[in-house]
Amino acid sequence: MKKFRTILPFSVFTLAAFSHANVMANGYQFLHQSAEGLGSAYAANGTAINDISAMFSNPASIIRFDGTRFSGSFTVDLPQSNMDKASATAPYSDGMVNVDGYPAEPTQFIDTAFGAASYMTYQYQPDVVFGFAINAPYAYVSDYADTAVSRYTATNTELQGLNFSPTFAYRFNKQWAIGGSLNIQYYQAALGTQIATSTTEPQINTDVASLIEADDIAYGFSFGFEFQPSENTRLGASYRSKISHYFDGDITISGTDANLASLSSLAPDLTSLSGKADFDIATPFILQLGLLHKFDDNYEMYANATLSGWSAFKDTHITYDNGLAETVVDNSWKDSWYVAIGLGYQYSEKIKLRTGIAYDWTPTPAETVSPRAPNNDRYNIGFGASYQYNLSTKIDFGYQYIKFTEVTIALAGGNNIPRGTLNAKVNLYANVFMVQFNHKFDL
């Protein structure tokens, strides 16, 4: 019981920290689940992570860890974001109208964020290990000023999938091991947008606000294997299933009485300022391949290739029961690859260093890039270190620099009045820091 009293406070902290999670990976994945992974630009993901947080990328990996163990991590994500050359229009009954807005160049719409993850394992038999993970593999938060020129496309966006994953691993022999997990995913979504009601300038004074909030619980699975053909080489492969969420959410429209009266003339079928909002979102499947090769006692290499099935993120159709016309958000994302290579160096008996570089292809077609998720190709550079404090405790540190190719937004509008066009350039980069504590309770 003493072990679990030690684990419980950090697990509760993990749940609290998820409310501040953010994302700087393609789509809206939150890949910062292991400090060794972060410090290698995720090249170690799949089979080369040397602690139980390896179960995030491959459930079979926990077979390598005996006894009863706990791992907990804390992440700080420091993004820099700015939008420039922004212009927009909104459709009215008398034609397209240019939209005013300020600030002219919004900045820091992706704020400093915090994340955490917890992992636990128990060796039931020499060749059977059980585990449990609490983490957030999908998380995204962006927040633009309600007065920005992009406000009729997006203001606030929050997407977060919190995972609870009971896990097992089984070793057939010295070469082969398999593993699997059940992914119980609680998903929250919030989508904010301003609605224009008048062509009178400044239009900001005549806006009303729309907020959609929803949550859902759905289930998926992961499975994987590790193959050790020689003492110096290990291969891993894993698959995480897509998870389909069906939201029965709510919409709330707010503003001054005068502005709400103007909205009624644009939407004559509107029966209430609140109501139900139903829509679907699916998280992607993830197919991952990993390689570890040790050149000698001091040097090792990692490689990773990951295919994310973002084609599951189809156009979003939001239907309402208060008279609003259906909203259609064009997504049409495509499957995308992430590839990484890294090196590890045993600097001393207690200290191990690592680095890695990666390239991440965007899943978002150019014509559907939105301020809600301004995706583009990016590269990642990671550095990390492990400190073996004693036989029971290891502390890991990871750092990663993530740089996006300049994002171009060129939205042609949509079916819902008064969402019009939006054109802008977005520049993004981030510095991510992570610390992780790993402990084995029994020796």
C-alpha positions as CSV (number, residue, x, y, z in Angstrom):
1,M,0.0,0.0,0.0
2,K,2.9,2.4,0.7
3,K,3.9,2.1,-3.0
4,F,0.5,3.1,-4.2
5,R,0.2,6.0,-1.7
6,T,3.4,7.3,-3.3
7,I,2.0,6.9,-6.8
8,L,-1.5,8.3,-6.2
9,P,-0.6,12.0,-5.6
10,F,1.4,12.2,-8.9
11,S,-1.5,10.5,-10.8
12,V,-3.9,13.1,-9.4
13,F,-1.5,15.8,-10.5
14,T,-1.4,14.3,-13.9
15,L,-5.1,14.6,-14.3
16,A,-5.0,18.2,-13.2
17,A,-2.2,19.1,-15.6
18,F,-4.0,17.8,-18.7
19,S,-6.3,20.8,-18.5
20,H,-3.3,22.9,-19.6
21,A,-2.0,20.5,-22.3
22,N,-1.1,21.8,-25.7
23,V,0.3,20.4,-28.9
24,M,3.1,21.1,-31.3
25,A,3.0,17.9,-33.4
26,N,1.1,17.5,-36.6
27,G,-2.6,17.2,-36.5
28,Y,-3.3,17.7,-32.8
29,Q,-1.2,14.8,-31.4
30,F,0.5,15.3,-28.1
31,L,3.7,13.2,-28.5
32,H,5.5,14.5,-25.3
33,Q,4.9,11.3,-23.3
34,S,8.5,10.2,-22.6
35,A,11.6,12.4,-21.9
36,E,13.8,9.9,-23.7
37,G,11.5,10.1,-26.7
38,L,11.4,13.9,-26.5
39,G,15.2,14.2,-26.3
40,S,15.7,11.9,-29.3
41,A,13.1,13.8,-31.4
42,Y,11.0,10.7,-30.9
43,A,13.5,8.5,-32.7
44,A,13.6,6.3,-29.6
45,N,9.8,5.7,-29.7
46,G,8.8,2.2,-30.7
47,T,11.5,0.1,-29.1
48,A,14.4,2.1,-27.7
49,I,13.0,3.9,-24.7
50,N,14.6,2.5,-21.5
51,D,11.8,3.0,-19.0
52,I,8.2,2.1,-18.7
53,S,6.9,5.2,-20.5
54,A,7.8,3.1,-23.5
55,M,4.3,1.6,-23.2
56,F,2.9,4.7,-24.9
57,S,4.5,3.9,-28.2
58,N,4.7,0.1,-27.9
59,P,2.8,-1.9,-25.1
60,A,5.2,-4.9,-25.7
61,S,8.1,-2.8,-24.4
62,I,7.2,-3.1,-20.7
63,I,8.3,-6.8,-20.8
64,R,11.8,-5.5,-20.4
65,F,11.2,-4.1,-16.9
66,D,11.0,-6.3,-13.8
67,G,9.5,-5.7,-10.4
68,T,7.0,-2.9,-9.6
69,R,7.7,0.5,-11.2
70,F,6.4,4.0,-11.5
71,S,7.2,6.7,-14.0
72,G,5.9,10.3,-14.0
73,S,6.7,13.2,-16.3
74,F,6.0,16.9,-16.5
75,T,6.3,19.0,-19.7
76,V,6.5,22.7,-20.4
77,D,5.7,23.7,-24.0
78,L,6.8,27.3,-24.9
79,P,5.4,28.1,-28.3
80,Q,5.8,31.3,-30.3
81,S,3.1,32.1,-32.8
82,N,2.1,35.1,-34.9
83,M,-0.3,35.8,-37.8
84,D,0.4,38.4,-40.4
85,K,-0.9,39.6,-43.8
86,A,-4.4,38.7,-42.6
87,S,-7.5,39.7,-44.5
88,A,-11.1,38.4,-44.4
89,T,-14.6,38.9,-45.8
90,A,-18.0,38.0,-44.5
91,P,-21.1,37.3,-46.6
92,Y,-24.3,39.3,-46.1
93,S,-27.5,39.6,-48.1
94,D,-26.0,42.6,-49.9
95,G,-22.8,40.8,-50.9
96,M,-19.2,40.2,-49.6
97,V,-17.9,42.8,-47.1
98,N,-14.3,43.2,-45.9
99,V,-13.9,42.5,-42.3
100,D,-12.1,44.8,-39.9
101,G,-10.2,43.5,-36.9
102,Y,-7.4,44.1,-34.4
103,P,-4.7,43.5,-33.5
104,A,-3.6,43.6,-37.1
105,E,-1.1,40.8,-36.4
106,P,-2.3,38.5,-33.6
107,T,0.5,36.9,-31.6
108,Q,0.7,34.1,-29.0
109,F,-2.6,32.6,-29.8
110,I,-1.0,29.3,-28.9
111,D,0.0,29.9,-25.2
112,T,2.5,28.4,-22.9
113,A,1.2,25.0,-21.9
114,F,1.8,22.2,-19.4
115,G,1.4,18.5,-19.6
116,A,1.9,15.4,-17.5
117,A,1.8,11.6,-17.8
118,S,1.9,8.7,-15.3
119,Y,2.8,5.0,-15.9
120,M,2.8,2.0,-13.5
121,T,3.9,-1.6,-14.1
122,Y,3.8,-4.8,-12.1
123,Q,5.7,-8.0,-13.0
124,Y,3.2,-10.7,-12.4
125,Q,5.4,-13.6,-13.6
126,P,8.9,-13.6,-15.1
127,D,7.3,-13.5,-18.6
128,V,4.1,-11.5,-17.8
129,V,4.0,-7.8,-17.0
130,F,0.9,-5.7,-16.4
131,G,0.8,-1.9,-16.7
132,F,-1.4,1.2,-16.5
133,A,-1.0,4.6,-18.1
134,I,-2.7,8.0,-17.8
135,N,-1.8,10.4,-20.5
136,A,-3.2,12.7,-23.2
137,P,-2.2,11.5,-26.7
138,Y,-4.4,14.2,-28.3
139,A,-4.5,17.8,-27.1
140,Y,-4.9,21.1,-28.8
141,V,-5.6,24.6,-27.5
142,S,-5.6,27.9,-29.5
143,D,-7.2,31.2,-28.5
144,Y,-7.5,34.2,-30.8
145,A,-8.8,37.6,-29.7
146,D,-12.5,37.9,-30.2
147,T,-11.7,41.1,-32.2
148,A,-9.1,39.5,-34.6
149,V,-9.8,39.5,-38.3
150,S,-10.0,35.6,-38.1
151,R,-12.8,35.7,-35.6
152,Y,-15.6,34.5,-37.9
153,T,-13.6,31.4,-38.6
154,A,-12.3,30.6,-35.1
155,T,-11.7,32.2,-31.7
156,N,-11.2,29.5,-29.1
157,T,-10.4,25.8,-29.9
158,E,-9.9,23.1,-27.3
159,L,-9.6,19.5,-28.3
160,Q,-8.3,17.0,-25.7
161,G,-8.4,13.2,-25.5
162,L,-7.5,11.8,-22.0
163,N,-6.5,8.2,-22.1
164,F,-6.6,5.5,-19.4
165,S,-4.8,2.4,-20.7
166,P,-4.6,-0.9,-18.9
167,T,-1.7,-2.8,-20.6
168,F,-0.1,-6.2,-20.6
169,A,3.0,-7.8,-22.2
170,Y,4.0,-11.4,-22.6
171,R,7.5,-12.8,-23.5
172,F,7.5,-16.0,-25.7
173,N,11.3,-16.4,-25.6
174,K,14.5,-14.4,-25.5
175,Q,13.7,-13.0,-29.0
176,W,9.9,-12.3,-29.1
177,A,7.5,-10.4,-26.9
178,I,4.0,-9.1,-27.5
179,G,1.8,-6.6,-25.8
180,G,-1.6,-4.9,-25.9
181,S,-3.7,-2.3,-24.2
182,L,-7.2,-1.0,-24.0
183,N,-7.5,2.7,-24.6
184,I,-10.4,4.3,-22.7
185,Q,-10.5,7.8,-24.0
186,Y,-12.4,10.7,-22.6
187,Y,-12.6,13.5,-25.2
188,Q,-13.5,17.1,-24.6
189,A,-14.2,19.7,-27.4
190,A,-14.9,23.4,-27.3
191,L,-15.2,25.5,-30.5
192,G,-15.7,29.2,-30.2
193,T,-16.6,31.6,-33.1
194,Q,-17.8,35.1,-33.5
195,I,-20.8,35.8,-35.7
196,A,-21.2,39.0,-37.7
197,T,-24.7,40.6,-37.7
198,S,-24.1,43.9,-39.5
199,T,-22.0,45.6,-42.2
200,T,-21.9,48.7,-40.0
201,E,-18.3,49.6,-39.1
202,P,-16.7,48.8,-36.8
203,Q,-18.3,45.4,-37.2
204,I,-16.7,44.3,-33.9
205,N,-19.4,46.2,-32.1
206,T,-22.2,44.2,-33.7
207,D,-20.8,40.7,-33.2
208,V,-22.3,37.9,-31.2
209,A,-20.4,34.9,-29.8
210,S,-21.0,31.2,-30.5
211,L,-19.6,28.5,-28.2
212,I,-20.0,24.7,-28.8
213,E,-19.0,22.4,-25.9
214,A,-19.2,18.6,-25.9
215,D,-17.6,15.5,-24.4
216,D,-17.6,11.8,-25.1
217,I,-16.1,8.5,-23.9
218,A,-15.1,6.0,-26.5
219,Y,-12.7,3.0,-26.7
220,G,-9.9,1.7,-28.8
221,F,-6.9,-0.6,-28.5
222,S,-3.2,-0.9,-29.1
223,F,-0.9,-3.9,-29.7
224,G,2.7,-4.4,-30.6
225,F,5.7,-6.6,-30.5
226,E,9.4,-6.5,-29.9
227,F,11.9,-8.7,-31.7
228,Q,15.5,-9.1,-30.4
229,P,17.5,-10.8,-33.2
230,S,20.8,-10.2,-31.5
231,E,22.2,-8.8,-28.3
232,N,22.8,-5.4,-30.0
233,T,19.7,-5.0,-32.1
234,R,16.0,-4.7,-31.3
235,L,13.1,-4.1,-33.6
236,G,9.6,-3.0,-32.6
237,A,6.3,-2.5,-34.3
238,S,3.0,-1.2,-32.8
239,Y,-0.5,-0.2,-33.9
240,R,-2.9,2.2,-32.1
241,S,-6.5,2.0,-33.4
242,K,-8.5,5.0,-34.4
243,I,-11.2,6.0,-31.9
244,S,-14.5,7.5,-33.1
245,H,-16.3,10.0,-30.9
246,Y,-20.0,10.9,-31.3
247,F,-20.7,14.2,-29.5
248,D,-24.0,15.2,-28.2
249,G,-23.0,18.7,-27.2
250,D,-24.4,22.1,-26.6
251,I,-24.3,25.5,-28.4
252,T,-24.7,28.8,-26.6
253,I,-25.1,32.2,-28.4
254,S,-24.5,35.4,-26.5
255,G,-24.3,39.1,-27.1
256,T,-26.2,42.4,-26.6
257,D,-29.9,42.5,-27.1
258,A,-29.5,44.7,-30.2
259,N,-26.9,42.4,-31.7
260,L,-29.0,39.3,-31.0
261,A,-32.0,41.0,-32.7
262,S,-29.8,41.6,-35.7
263,L,-28.8,37.9,-35.8
264,S,-32.5,36.9,-35.9
265,S,-32.9,38.7,-39.2
266,L,-29.9,36.8,-40.6
267,A,-31.2,33.5,-39.2
268,P,-35.0,33.7,-39.2
269,D,-35.4,30.0,-38.3
270,L,-33.5,30.5,-35.0
271,T,-35.8,29.4,-32.2
272,S,-33.4,29.7,-29.2
273,L,-30.0,31.1,-28.2
274,S,-29.0,27.7,-26.8
275,G,-29.6,24.1,-27.9
276,K,-28.0,20.8,-28.9
277,A,-25.0,20.6,-31.2
278,D,-24.2,17.1,-32.6
279,F,-21.0,16.2,-34.5
280,D,-18.4,13.5,-34.9
281,I,-14.6,13.5,-34.5
282,A,-12.2,10.5,-35.0
283,T,-8.7,10.2,-33.8
284,P,-6.3,8.5,-36.2
285,F,-4.8,5.1,-36.2
286,I,-1.0,5.1,-35.6
287,L,1.3,2.5,-37.1
288,Q,4.8,2.7,-35.7
289,L,8.1,1.0,-36.5
290,G,11.2,1.4,-34.3
291,L,14.8,0.2,-34.3
292,L,17.6,0.2,-31.7
293,H,21.1,-0.8,-32.6
294,K,24.1,-0.7,-30.2
295,F,27.4,-0.2,-31.9
296,D,29.3,-0.9,-28.6
297,D,29.0,-0.3,-24.9
298,N,28.9,3.5,-25.4
299,Y,27.2,4.3,-28.7
300,E,23.7,3.3,-30.0
301,M,21.4,4.4,-32.8
302,Y,17.6,4.9,-32.8
303,A,15.3,5.1,-35.8
304,N,11.5,5.5,-36.0
305,A,8.9,5.8,-38.8
306,T,5.3,6.5,-37.9
307,L,2.2,6.6,-40.1
308,S,-0.7,8.5,-38.7
309,G,-4.2,7.8,-40.2
310,W,-5.4,11.3,-40.3
311,S,-7.8,10.5,-43.1
312,A,-10.1,9.6,-40.3
313,F,-10.5,13.3,-39.6
314,K,-13.1,14.0,-42.2
315,D,-15.3,17.0,-42.8
316,T,-17.1,18.0,-39.6
317,H,-20.9,18.3,-39.9
318,I,-22.5,20.1,-36.9
319,T,-26.3,19.9,-36.6
320,Y,-28.4,22.0,-34.2
321,D,-31.9,21.7,-32.8
322,N,-32.5,25.4,-32.3
323,G,-33.1,26.4,-36.0
324,L,-29.5,27.1,-37.0
325,A,-28.5,25.7,-40.4
326,E,-26.0,22.9,-40.4
327,T,-22.3,24.0,-40.2
328,V,-19.8,22.1,-42.4
329,V,-16.2,22.5,-41.5
330,D,-13.9,21.3,-44.4
331,N,-11.1,19.1,-43.1
332,S,-10.4,16.2,-45.5
333,W,-7.1,15.5,-43.9
334,K,-4.8,12.8,-45.3
335,D,-2.5,10.1,-43.7
336,S,0.9,11.5,-42.9
337,W,4.4,10.2,-42.0
338,Y,6.8,11.1,-39.3
339,V,10.5,9.9,-39.6
340,A,13.3,10.3,-37.0
341,I,16.8,9.2,-36.4
342,G,18.9,9.6,-33.2
343,L,22.0,8.7,-31.3
344,G,22.7,7.7,-27.7
345,Y,26.1,8.1,-25.9
346,Q,26.9,6.6,-22.5
347,Y,29.0,9.5,-21.2
348,S,29.7,7.9,-17.8
349,E,28.4,5.1,-15.5
350,K,25.5,7.4,-14.4
351,I,25.0,9.8,-17.3
352,K,23.6,9.0,-20.8
353,L,23.2,11.6,-23.5
354,R,21.0,11.4,-26.6
355,T,20.0,13.5,-29.6
356,G,17.8,13.2,-32.7
357,I,16.3,14.9,-35.7
358,A,13.0,14.3,-37.4
359,Y,10.7,15.5,-40.1
360,D,6.9,15.6,-39.9
361,W,4.7,15.9,-42.9
362,T,1.5,17.8,-42.6
363,P,-1.8,15.9,-42.9
364,T,-3.8,19.0,-43.8
365,P,-4.5,19.9,-47.5
366,A,-3.5,23.5,-48.3
367,E,-7.1,24.5,-49.1
368,T,-8.4,23.5,-45.6
369,V,-5.7,24.9,-43.4
370,S,-7.5,26.8,-40.6
371,P,-6.5,29.0,-37.7
372,R,-8.0,26.3,-35.5
373,A,-5.1,24.0,-36.3
374,P,-2.5,25.8,-38.5
375,N,-0.7,22.8,-39.7
376,N,2.3,22.5,-42.1
377,D,5.4,20.4,-42.5
378,R,7.9,20.8,-39.6
379,Y,11.2,19.5,-38.4
380,N,12.2,18.6,-34.8
381,I,15.6,18.6,-33.1
382,G,16.0,17.0,-29.7
383,F,18.6,16.7,-27.0
384,G,18.3,14.7,-23.8
385,A,20.1,13.1,-20.8
386,S,19.5,10.4,-18.3
387,Y,20.9,10.4,-14.8
388,Q,21.0,7.0,-13.0
389,Y,20.7,8.3,-9.4
390,N,20.9,4.8,-7.9
391,L,19.9,1.3,-8.8
392,S,16.2,2.1,-8.2
393,T,15.9,5.7,-9.6
394,K,16.5,7.3,-12.9
395,I,15.8,10.9,-13.8
396,D,15.5,11.9,-17.5
397,F,15.6,15.4,-19.1
398,G,14.5,16.2,-22.6
399,Y,14.4,19.3,-24.8
400,Q,13.1,19.7,-28.3
401,Y,13.0,22.6,-30.8
402,I,10.1,22.4,-33.3
403,K,10.0,24.6,-36.3
404,F,7.0,24.8,-38.7
405,T,7.3,25.7,-42.4
406,E,5.4,29.0,-42.8
407,V,1.7,28.3,-42.8
408,T,-0.6,29.7,-45.5
409,I,-4.3,30.1,-44.7
410,A,-6.5,30.5,-47.8
411,L,-10.0,29.6,-46.8
412,A,-12.7,30.2,-49.4
413,G,-15.5,30.3,-46.8
414,G,-18.3,27.9,-46.0
415,N,-22.0,27.3,-46.0
416,N,-22.9,29.1,-42.8
417,I,-23.6,32.8,-42.9
418,P,-21.7,34.9,-42.0
419,R,-18.5,32.8,-42.4
420,G,-16.6,34.2,-45.4
421,T,-13.0,34.0,-46.6
422,L,-9.8,34.2,-44.6
423,N,-6.3,34.7,-45.9
424,A,-3.2,34.9,-43.7
425,K,0.3,33.8,-43.0
426,V,1.2,32.0,-39.7
427,N,4.7,31.5,-38.2
428,L,5.2,28.9,-35.5
429,Y,8.0,27.4,-33.5
430,A,8.3,26.0,-30.0
431,N,10.8,25.1,-27.3
432,V,9.6,22.0,-25.3
433,F,11.2,20.9,-21.9
434,M,10.5,17.7,-20.1
435,V,11.6,16.1,-16.8
436,Q,10.7,12.5,-15.9
437,F,11.1,10.5,-12.7
438,N,11.4,6.7,-12.9
439,H,11.5,4.5,-9.8
440,K,11.6,0.7,-9.2
441,F,10.1,-0.2,-5.8
442,D,11.6,-3.6,-5.2
443,L,15.1,-4.9,-6.0
